[in-house]
Amino acid sequence: MKLLFALPGFHRYDRGAEVALLSVADALAREGESVTVMGSGEERPEAAYRFRSLPSIRRERFEHFPTFPPLRSETAWEDASFVPGLLAAYRPGDYDAVITCSFPFTHWALRRPSRAKPLQIFVTQNGDWPAYASNSEYRAFGCDGLVCTNPDYLERNRARWTCALIPNGVDLARFHPGAAERARFGLPEDRPVILMVSAFIDTKRVLDGIRAVARLDDAYLVVAGDGPLRDEGEALARELLPDRFKRLSLAAADMPALYRSADAFLHMSLLESFGNVFIEAWASGLPVVGHDSERLRWILGEETQCLCDTEDPAALDDRLRAALARGRTQSGRVPGVERYSWPAIAGQYRDFIADLLARRASFQSKSHEI
């Protein structure tokens, strides 16, 4: 199959959506599919797919821009700046299917009118509202296949779109229990370390995480992430967590060692489309403290003993203390996480797209017979 993955942040950011779709693209390319990736970063020699770098303006430049439909956030502004280069580079006839999770501008560019019509695959990495909302720019959404990253999205959209339930995955060769490297990251050796891997935006509730760790007498909080609330978060940490806080911005290659250098993992978002960080932490042997939901229980399976109502300070404090008391697994393979290996997840993408292509070919054949 000839496949195109397009997203402004590819090779520029190593965050949830970028990591997930690039991991799928790389695994499919290694299995023999013809895969092209278009993004705004620099080429990575180790990648198995072909990469084409297209210009866009970094989302950080738009943090103080006005927001309104369809430019609802700094990432939407970035998406709009990516489209001119994408339209110039994209030839629909070169591909059997195109895959993105970016709406609206990249999505619209990939669906531009053309005699050649590659399958349009939309992945709900950043939410499924484009697929079911009927207001404003969402009325212009369309796809041939919808990849639902959790059962809630599948149930909500299966009547309208052709859907597949496919979770995200984890690179088990990189994320696994092992020796801590605290000195490498400037973390204390004599304190329990709680790790958050999260963007500094409202929905991630990093500031609430800072307040929660401040209620623990001796715990140290490290946050790997960036975003518009970084200054507010660092100011709050200086007030509540003096000498007990560090914010890091790391390359993807450094993240496995950072996970292994913590004692527990905390994520405060009330609801994630999936949340790669949960299985990265789990695969690294960390107890996961997160907001109790059916979706997160589906992801973690039996590893749910540290979930709670994170809006209840007493419950959250109790689960954080329990997680620190439990500590991380320091060697071996974490049971149950194997089902999330990227080759297994990429195989589900391949099967879904191949089935859609077969259905299209069958329909076209029957149409010609008529």
N, C-alpha and C positions, 0 to 999 in steps of 0.2 A: 504494500500500500504506500502511496505517496501522501505524506501527512505534513501539514504546516501547523506549528504552535506559535501564536503571536501574543505578546504582552509587553507593554512598555518597560516593565521592570526587569525583564530577563537579562541576566548577567550584570545588572546594576545593583539589585538588592537580593539578599538571601533571606527572604521572609516567607511566610506560609504558602501563599499562592505560587510565588516564583519557585520555591523549592519543590513543591508538589508536582507542578506541571513539567518542570525541567527533569525531574527524576523519572517521570513517566516517559518523556521524550527520549531520554538517554537509554532507558531500558528497552524501549521499542527499537531504537536504532541498533542496539547490540544484538537484538534478536533478528535483524535482517530487514526491517522495514526502512523505507526511504523517508527520512525525517529531516525537515528544515525548521529552524527556530529563528524568529525575528524578534529582536528586542533592542534595548538602547545601551547595553553595556559593551564590554570588550570580549573578544573571542577567548575561549578557554580551551587550550590545546587538548586537555584530557577528555573533552566531550566527544561522544560517538556520533552526534548529529552534526549537520551543517548549520553554521550560525551566520546570520547576516545582521550587522549592526545598523540601526536606523536612528536618526536624531530625534531627541525629545528633550523637553525642559524638565529638570529634576523637580519632583513634587515638593521638595522643601522650599523652592522659590515661590510656591503658590500658597504657603501656609496662611498668609494674611490677605489673600485675595477674597473678594466677595463671593458668596455661595448662593446659588439659585438654580432651579432646574434648567438644563440638565447638568450644569456645572456645580454639583452638590458638595464637592470636597476638593482638597488639593490633588488627590489622585485622579479625579475626573478632569481637572485642568491638565494634568500631565498626560492623561489619555488623549485629550484633544490635540495636544502638541505633537503626539506621536503619529497621528493619522496622516498628515501630508507625506511623510516618508514611507509609511506603509502603503498608501495608495500608489505611489510611484514604483514600489518594489513588487507588489503583489500581482501575480498573474493567475487568476482562478483556474485556468486550464492546466496548470502545472500540478494540481493536487486532486486527490480523491476526497480528502476531508481536511477541514481547517478547525482548529481547536483553540478556544480562548475562554477566559473567565472575566474578561474586562468589558464592562458595559457603561455607557452606550457607544462611545466613538469607535473603538477598535471593532466591536461587534458589528456596527453599521458598515464600517469600511470593508470587512470581510464578506458582507452580504451585498456588496454593490452590484448593480445589474450587470449581467454578463451572459453570453450564450453558454459558456461553461459554468456548471453549477456544482462545485464540490459540496459534499455534505457539511452542514454547519453544526458543529458540536459545541455546546455551551456547558461549562463546568461550574457548579455552584460553590466554588471555593470562597467567594466573598458574599454568599447569600443567594437565596432563590427568588428574591422579590422581582427581578426582571421577568421571570417566567410566569408569575401569577398576578402581579399588579396590573391594573388596567387604567391607571391615571398617567398623565403627563407623558414623558418620553418612553415610559414602559409599554405603552400601546404599540410601539414600533419594534418590539422584540419578536424574534422568530428563530426557530432552530429545527433541525432534523433529528437531533438526539440530545437529550438532557442528561448529563451525568450528575446524579444526586449523591452528595457526599454523606448523607445520613438518612435514616428511615423517615424522619419528619418531612423532609423535602420530597422524598419519593411519594409518600401518601398524598401530599398536597398537590402534586403536579402530574401524577400518572394518568389521570383522565384526559388531560389536554395534550401532553407531549409524550413522545416515545422516550422512555426513561430507563436508566440502569442505575442500580444502587452500587456505587463503587467508593469505598473509603479511601483516605490517603494512606501513605505508607511510611516506611522508615528504612534507612540504609543500615542494616544490621552489621555490616562490616565496619562501620564507623561508630555507631551508637551501641555501646555495650558496657557492662561493668568493667572497672579497672582501677588502677592507682590514681589518686588525686594529684593535681599539679597546682596547688594553691599559690605557691611562690610565683609561678608564671603569670598569674593574674592579679597579684598583689592582694591576695585574700589571707585573712588571719589563720594561723594553724591551731589556735587555742580557743576558738569559738565555733559553735554550730553555725553553718552557713545555709541560708535559704536562698534559692535561686528563682527569679522571675525572668522569663523570656517573653518580652511583650513590647509592643509599640506604646509610646506615650500618647494615647488618645483616650477620650472619655470612656468608650465602651470597654476598654481593657482594665479600667479601674486600678491602675498602678498606684495612684495616690492612696487608695483605700488599702492596698497591700502594704504601703509604707506605714500607715497608721497601725495596721495589725501587727507587724513585726515590732513596732515600737512598744507594744504592750508586753512583749516578751523580754525578760530581763537582760539576756546576754546574747541573743541571736544577731547575726550579721546578715544584712540583705544585699545581694548583688542583683542588679537588673541589667539584662542584656537587651538593649533596644533604644529606639530614638523616636522622635515625633514632636508635634506641636507643644505638648505639655512638659517637655523635658525640663525647662527652666523652673516651672512651678513645682515639679516633682523634686528637683534637686534642692530647691529652697525649703520645701517641707522636710526633706530628709536631713538637712543641716539643722533644722529646729528640733526634730523628734528623734533622729538617729545619729547624733554626732559621733564620729569615729566608728559608725556601724553600718555604713552604706557606701556602695560604689556603683556607678553606672558605667557600662562598657558598650562599645560598638565594635563588634568582632567580625572577622571574615568567617565564612561558613566552615572553613577548615579548622577553626579553633573551637567551634561549639561543642563537639563531643568531649573534649578535655574539660571544658567549663562545666558541663553537666556532671562529669565524674568528680569534680572538685567540690560539689555541694552535698549537703546532707538530706535536703528535702526540696521539693519543687512546689511552687505556689503559682496558681493562675486564677485571676479574679474575675475574668469575663463571665457574665451571667449565662451567655449562650454563644457558642461558636459554630460556624458552618461545619467544621470538623475539629481543627486544632491539632496541627502536626506536633506542636510542642508537647502534648500529652504523651504521645507514643515515643517521642524522642527521650523524654524524661523516664518513662517506664522502661524502655529498652536499656537505658543507662543504669538502671537499678535503683532509681529514686522513688520514694513514696510520693504520690501525687495528691496535693491538696487543691481541690477545685470545687466549683459550685455544683451541688447535687442536682442532676437532671437525668431524665431517661436517655437523652442523647449521649451524655458522657458515660453513663453506665453501659450503654451499648458499645462504646469505643473500648472501655477498659475491661469489660467482662467481669471477672471476679476480683479485679484489683481496685475495689471501690471503698475500702475501709476508711480512707481519709477524706471522703467527700462530705460536704455539709452545706447548710445554708450560709453562704459567705456574707450575706447581709446581716447575719446575727453575730455580733462581736464575740459573745461567749462561746458559741459553737465553733467559730473560726479559731479562736485561741485554743480551744480544746483539741481540735484536729491538728493544728500546727505543732502543739506539744507532743501529741501522739506520733506524728510523723518524725519529729526529731528523735524521739525515744526509740522508734523503730530503726531509723538510720537507713543507709543505702546498702544494697547488695554490692559487694566489692569484687566478686569474681564469678565466672560461669556465665551461662546464658539464662536470661529471664524467661521463665515458662510462659507460653501463650502468645508471645509477641510475634512469633514466626509468621503468623497469617498476614502480617502487615509488611512483609518484605516487598520492596519495589518491583522485582520481577513478577511476583504474584499479582500485584495491583496492575502493572502494565499489561499483563495477560488478559485481565478483565476489560481494559480499554480496547485492546486489539480485537477481542471476541465481539464486543459491542459494535465497534465500527465495521468490522467485517460482515456482521449480520445485517446491519443497515445497508451496506453496499449490495449485498446479495438480494435483499428485498427490493431495492431500487432496480437492479438488473432484471429481476423477475417481473416487476411491474412494467418496465419498458418493453420487455419481450412480449408480454401479453398485449400491450397496447399496439405494437406493430402487427400482431396477428389479427387483431380486430380491424 
